[in-house]
Amino acid sequence: MKRFKKPAAGKKASADNSWMKARFDDIRASCSWADGYCSRTSDKLLEIDDRDRLFAPDMSVVDPGAAPGRWRQVAMARAGHQGQVIATDILEMDAIAGMDFIQGDFTEEGTLHAMLEALGNRHVNVVLSDMAPNLSGQIAIDQH
């Protein structure tokens, strides 16, 4: 896999769109896009699941901090029609058929109650999260 360096502080990236070309040439990203997943992290999760067998049909999966939905697609595919995926986030997300989405802070009692209600009598088999703080626009921290 190719590695790409970010321009040094104070320098601008070249105008030839080399970063975008690198993204389209990225094998992991192109595989994910070809499979219909919304990001390259989906491909990484599939690789981990193939190796470690995180998911099985009929599982219940909870994904706190699920937006924009990178991993919920994989969880739904691997848990199958008999499985259940419950996603929560403070941000809005596009709905996916067969998935329960609860908009709210998963640390708040109301959101937790809604998650438990959605679970019904099922037990949670996997808690899955790639949650990170939203730092976009904070120049001192944002890496984009």
N, C-alpha and C positions, 0 to 999 in steps of 0.2 A: 504494500500500500504506500502511496506517495505521501510525503509530509510537506507541508507548506508553511513558510515563515510569515508571520504577520509583520508588516512594515514597522521599522523602529519608530519610537515616539517622535512626533514632529514631522515625520515624512509621510507623504501621501502614497497610496497604492497606485500603480501604473494605470493609465487610462485604457489599457488594452483588455480589460476585463479578465485578466488571468485567473483571478480568484473564482469567478463564475465558471470559467472553463474547467478549472480543477474540480469544482463541485460536480459538474456534469460528467467528468471523466472518472469520478470516484466510483469504484466498483460497488462498494457497499450501498451508496446512495442510488445508483442506477438499478440495483437488484430490488431495493425497497420500493422504488417508484414503479418498477415493472410488476411487482406483486400487489400493487394497489395500496401500500401502506404510506402514511403521510410523512414519514421521516426515516432517516438512516438508523436512528436508534431502535426502530422496530426490528430491523435486520439483526442488530446486536442482541436484542432480547430473544429473538428466534434462535440465534446461535447458542445463547445460554440455556434456553429451554431444551434444545436438542441434546446438549451435553449433560445437563443436570436434572432434566425432567421436572421442572417447576409445576407445570400444568398437566392436568389429565381431564378427560371428558367428565362432565357432571360436577366439576368443582365450583365453589363459590369464591370469587375474587373481589377484593375491595381495593380500589385505587384512589387513595386520597391525594389531592393536588393533581388531578388528572389532565387538566387543560394543557396543551391543546388536543390531547387525545392520542399521543404517539403509541402508548403501550396498551391502551384499552382495546385497540383493534386486534392485537396479538392475543391478548387474554381472551377475548370473545371467540376468536377462531380456535384457540386451543381448548377452551372449556366446552365448546360445542353448544348445540341447541339445548341440551339438558343442563348445562352449567348456568351460572349467574355471575354477571359482572356489575358491580355497583361502583360508579365513579362519583367523586365529589370534588368540587373546586369552588373557590370564591368567584372565579371568572366564568363567563358564559361559555358553553361548548355546543357544537352542532350535535344533534341527536343521532344516535345510531340505533336502528331497530334491534330490539331485544336486550338493550342495555338500560339499566336504571341510572339516571343522572340526578344528583341532588346538588343544587347550587347552594353553597354555604361554606362556612369555615368548619372543617371537620373537628376542630377543637371545641366547638360550641355545643352545648347540650342539645339544642334543637336539631342540629345537623346529625349528631350521633343518634338521637331518637329516630329520625327519619331513616337512617341507615339500618338500624335494628328492625324497624318496621318493614323495610324492603326485603330484608333477609328472611323474615318470617321464622320458620323453625329450622332453617339451614344453619350450619356452622361455617365459619370462614376458614377456607383452606389456605389461601394466599393473600397477604397484604403486599401490594405492589405499588411502589411510588418512585418517581424520578423528580420529585418536587424540589424546587429551588426558589429562593427569593426573587422577586421581580426587580431587577436592577437596571432595566433598560432606561437610558436617559441620564443615569448618574455617571457623569463623565469620569470621575475618579475611579470608578469600579467597573463600569460597563466595558466589556471586551470587544464590542462590535464596532 
